[in-house]
Every structure is written in structure tokens, then in C-alpha cells.
């Protein structure tokens, strides 16, 4: 599974509607409304690298009100859940 973090600039007066439209897309697992340079951050998860083109420029960027995107592809994922599982190996409890 390939994960991409998509930073999104939008029309400020339509952030909630744009976020809902993005969240409704297949392959988008979460959309966060954030402060700072960008208005939204979307987590995109796809099976193949080529699928990112279908989701990000093919669908997210075409939603009315989306002005720009900046995509970052994850190399590796670290999470609290993964760390807890790793430290629990071999423990009886």
C-alpha cells in the first residue's frame, strides 16, 4: 500500500464543502482542516504508484475550489500501534 500526504490550498470560503468532497473519494482515508500555508491535508492510500495520478491530479485537483496541491509520498510508516506491537512480542500477559 502506498501512502501519500497531500497538502491542499483551497478557496477559503468553501473549506468544509471541499473537504467533504475530497473525503468522499475512493482512496482518500482522511482529510484534515489545518492552520498554516495549506487549508487541508488529505491522506491518500493506493495499491499502485500509478494510481496516485488518478486520485490526485485526476480527481482531487479537479474539485471546484481546489487551487493547488503539494504531494509527499511516504517511504515508511511509524505509528504508536506498531511500536506497542513490536515491544509486546514474546511477552506473556
N, C-alpha and C positions, 0 to 999 in steps of 0.2 A: 504494500500500500504506500503510495506517495502522498505526502502531506505538503501543501503549500499554504503559506500565510500571505493573504492578500490585503494590502493596505489600500484603502479606497477613499478618494476625495469625492464629495457629493455636493449637490445643491443643498445648502444648509437648511432651507425651509422645508425640505422633504426627507430628512434623515430617517424618520420612523417608517415611512412608506417604502423607501428604497431598501432599508434593512430587511423588511418583511419580504420584499420581492426576491432579494438575494437568498435569504434563509429558505425560501420555498424551492430553490433549485436543487436538483439531484446533485450529489457530490459535495454540497455545502453542509458541513456539520454544525457550525456555529457562526453567528455574526455578533460582533461586539460594537456597541456605540462607545467611542472613546474621546478623550480630550487630546489636544496637540495638533500636529500638522495634518493628520488624517481624521476623517469623520467616523469611519467604520473599519473594522478588521474582520475578515472572513477566513475561516478555516476550511480549506478545500481538500478533500481526500479522494484520490482516484487510483485505479489499478495500474494504468499505464501512463508513462510520462507524456505521451502524445495527447492523452485525454485532457491535460491541462489547457491546451489550446481551445478545445471545445467549450470548456467551462468558463475560463477567464476572459479572453478576448471575444469568444464566441457567444457567451451569454451574459456574464456579469457586466462587461463593458457596454453592452447594448441596452441595458436597463436605463430608461429615461431618468436623467438626474445624476447618473454616474459620470463624473468629469475626468477622473484619472485613476489608474491603479498602479501599484508597485508590488511585484510578486517576489516572495522569498521561498525557495524550496528547501525543506528540511532534510538534512543528511541523516540525523539520528534523533530519536525521541527519548527524553528522560522524563519520568514522572514519579511522584511520590508513591503511587501504586506499585510501579515497577521496583522501586527501591525496597519497599516493605516486603514484597515477594522474594527478592533476592536475599535479604537478610533472614528470612524465615526458613530458608532451605536447611533441612536437617534438624530443625528444632521440633521437639515434641511438645505439644502444649495443649 
